Amino acid sequence: MREQPYRWGIIATGNIAAHLAKALSQAEGAELLAVASRRRESADEFADAWDIPRRYGSYADLIQDPDVDIVYVATPHPFHHENVIGALHAGKHVLCEKPLTLNAAQAAECATLAGEHGLFLMEAIWMRFMPAIARLRDVVADGVIGKVGEIRADFCIDVPFDPDHRLYSPKLGGGALLDLAIYPISLSTMLLGQPDAVSGQAEIGRTGVDESNQLTLSFADGAQAHLTSSVRQHKPRTARIIGSKGWIDVPDFVRSESLVIHAAGTERRLEIPARGIGYVHEIDEVHRCLGAGLIESPVLTLDETVATLQAMDELRRSWGVVYPGE
Ligand SMILES: NC(=O)c1ccc[n+]([C@@H]2O[C@H](COP(=O)([O-])OP(=O)(O)OC[C@H]3O[C@@H](n4cnc5c(N)ncnc54)[C@H](OP(=O)(O)O)[C@@H]3O)[C@@H](O)[C@H]2O)c1
């Protein structure tokens, strides 16, 4: 642990920004130094709520603050690309909300720039850093359930229709694929690597984005992942990892704190609590990587982020979902 805390700046003051502000207050070695909003009043309100010394009425001003080490990008997806590129050009390390960008081309540009500048960049898929998910990876790698042949996982929430809501508006990158499916896809690629083929059906809603989707990821060794996501439907959020010698259920896998292992004729439940509100673990990973001189996380590489966006580009192409400006 270095003596000085890492100084963070948050871009945007919405829902997830507040979660990260709380997590930063629970993390070791972090100081939340600054926040920026498009409106100075929102920045002031957020800064007062979270006791943040510096507040800015524009994202550009925060990015230029010489004392900020790490910028956390918490805007809707279509703005991630511009925000990340701006922060990297200003010499900041970046943790950016998921998806890193709207499409693979934008993500690859960010990854290249981070590499050229020797700066850390990671997509904030906090699930990947939860202790229960880290344990899941180890249990599967240890062969406890044999060879994984099938993954089933659903991330479906029911959000009342509003064409201006982030999840429905094409201008704000709406749709279930980019916002929700990214979690079960990430769980699958964590365990099985990149798929050979992806296919899927979507229900396209009135605003032209996918409100629900069903995906199949096919892997070279014959394994398959069957995944669904929706902004119009509630479903249980237990992921099931099925192997040749048993299976593992991961209750509420996006924010999991337990695993239920069915193997060798027995059922074993492991309780694996997260620290604080869970987002602490992705913050720890940023600090760990910076402390080790790494510019990307080996747990969630930029190659994986770009490959997942390529798969999502392909799915959107097959559904005819295009975002403004693409
Ligand atoms: N990791 C997670 O668990 C998780 C959960 C939810 C969302 N997310 C991700 O976080 C990002 C933000 O989601 P959110 O739920 O926090 O959204 P949100 O509550 O709508 O907040 C988004 C914020 O972005 C800023 N913004 C900039 N341009 C905007 C525009 N044209 N319209 C609306 N807002 C704009 C606004 O902050 P200012 O007004 O202060 O500029 C706004 O408060 C998304 O990419 C999403 O995928 C992650």
The ligand as an SDF file (V2000), in Angstrom:
LIG
                    3D

 48 52  0  0  0  0  0  0  0  0999 V2000
  -21.9550   -0.9990  -12.2380 N   0  0  0  0  0  0  0  0  0  0  0  0
  -23.2350   -0.9190  -11.9760 C   0  0  0  0  0  0  0  0  0  0  0  0
  -23.7660   -1.5980  -11.0990 O   0  0  0  0  0  0  0  0  0  0  0  0
  -24.0430    0.0460  -12.7560 C   0  0  0  0  0  0  0  0  0  0  0  0
  -25.3350    0.3020  -12.3290 C   0  0  0  0  0  0  0  0  0  0  0  0
  -26.0380    1.2580  -13.0170 C   0  0  0  0  0  0  0  0  0  0  0  0
  -25.4680    1.8890  -14.1080 C   0  0  0  0  0  0  0  0  0  0  0  0
  -24.2080    1.5990  -14.5070 N   0  0  0  0  0  0  0  0  0  0  0  0
  -23.5930    2.2640  -15.6540 C   0  0  0  0  0  0  0  0  0  0  0  0
  -23.3280    3.6130  -15.2680 O   0  0  0  0  0  0  0  0  0  0  0  0
  -23.6340    4.5100  -16.3130 C   0  0  0  0  0  0  0  0  0  0  0  0
  -24.5920    5.5520  -15.7870 C   0  0  0  0  0  0  0  0  0  0  0  0
  -25.7660    4.9160  -15.3140 O   0  0  0  0  0  0  0  0  0  0  0  0
  -26.6710    5.5650  -14.1610 P   0  0  0  0  0  0  0  0  0  0  0  0
  -27.6830    4.5350  -13.8010 O   0  0  0  0  0  0  0  0  0  0  0  0
  -25.8410    6.1470  -13.0890 O   0  0  0  0  0  0  0  0  0  0  0  0
  -27.3980    6.7180  -14.9830 O   0  0  0  0  0  0  0  0  0  0  0  0
  -28.0910    8.0410  -14.4330 P   0  0  0  0  0  0  0  0  0  0  0  0
  -28.5810    7.8530  -13.0380 O   0  0  0  0  0  0  0  0  0  0  0  0
  -29.0550    8.4700  -15.4780 O   0  0  0  0  0  0  0  0  0  0  0  0
  -26.8980    9.0950  -14.3630 O   0  0  0  0  0  0  0  0  0  0  0  0
  -26.1270    9.4120  -15.4790 C   0  0  0  0  0  0  0  0  0  0  0  0
  -25.4390   10.7410  -15.2500 C   0  0  0  0  0  0  0  0  0  0  0  0
  -24.6890   11.0330  -16.4130 O   0  0  0  0  0  0  0  0  0  0  0  0
  -24.6260   12.4240  -16.6430 C   0  0  0  0  0  0  0  0  0  0  0  0
  -24.9970   12.7260  -18.0340 N   0  0  0  0  0  0  0  0  0  0  0  0
  -24.1740   13.2430  -18.9700 C   0  0  0  0  0  0  0  0  0  0  0  0
  -24.8010   13.4600  -20.1200 N   0  0  0  0  0  0  0  0  0  0  0  0
  -26.0680   13.0600  -19.9310 C   0  0  0  0  0  0  0  0  0  0  0  0
  -27.2170   13.0730  -20.7580 C   0  0  0  0  0  0  0  0  0  0  0  0
  -27.2010   13.5220  -22.0150 N   0  0  0  0  0  0  0  0  0  0  0  0
  -28.3710   12.6040  -20.2360 N   0  0  0  0  0  0  0  0  0  0  0  0
  -28.4240   12.1370  -18.9830 C   0  0  0  0  0  0  0  0  0  0  0  0
  -27.3630   12.1180  -18.1520 N   0  0  0  0  0  0  0  0  0  0  0  0
  -26.1930   12.5910  -18.6120 C   0  0  0  0  0  0  0  0  0  0  0  0
  -25.5670   13.0620  -15.6310 C   0  0  0  0  0  0  0  0  0  0  0  0
  -24.7600   13.6330  -14.6100 O   0  0  0  0  0  0  0  0  0  0  0  0
  -24.5410   15.2210  -14.5250 P   0  0  0  0  0  0  0  0  0  0  0  0
  -25.9130   15.8240  -14.7070 O   0  0  0  0  0  0  0  0  0  0  0  0
  -23.9860   15.3950  -13.1820 O   0  0  0  0  0  0  0  0  0  0  0  0
  -23.5980   15.6420  -15.5960 O   0  0  0  0  0  0  0  0  0  0  0  0
  -26.3760   11.9170  -15.0510 C   0  0  0  0  0  0  0  0  0  0  0  0
  -26.6980   12.1050  -13.7090 O   0  0  0  0  0  0  0  0  0  0  0  0
  -24.1660    3.6580  -17.4690 C   0  0  0  0  0  0  0  0  0  0  0  0
  -23.1680    3.4860  -18.4490 O   0  0  0  0  0  0  0  0  0  0  0  0
  -24.5200    2.3280  -16.8390 C   0  0  0  0  0  0  0  0  0  0  0  0
  -24.3040    1.2180  -17.6830 O   0  0  0  0  0  0  0  0  0  0  0  0
  -23.5000    0.6860  -13.8320 C   0  0  0  0  0  0  0  0  0  0  0  0
  1  2  1  0
  2  3  2  0
  2  4  1  0
  4  5  1  0
  4 48  2  0
  5  6  2  0
  6  7  1  0
  7  8  2  0
  8  9  1  0
  8 48  1  0
  9 10  1  0
  9 46  1  0
 10 11  1  0
 11 12  1  0
 11 44  1  0
 12 13  1  0
 13 14  1  0
 14 15  2  0
 14 16  1  0
 14 17  1  0
 17 18  1  0
 18 19  2  0
 18 20  1  0
 18 21  1  0
 21 22  1  0
 22 23  1  0
 23 24  1  0
 23 42  1  0
 24 25  1  0
 25 26  1  0
 25 36  1  0
 26 27  1  0
 26 35  1  0
 27 28  2  0
 28 29  1  0
 29 30  1  0
 29 35  2  0
 30 31  1  0
 30 32  2  0
 32 33  1  0
 33 34  2  0
 34 35  1  0
 36 37  1  0
 36 42  1  0
 37 38  1  0
 38 39  2  0
 38 40  1  0
 38 41  1  0
 42 43  1  0
 44 45  1  0
 44 46  1  0
 46 47  1  0
M  CHG  2   8   1  16  -1
M  END
$$$$
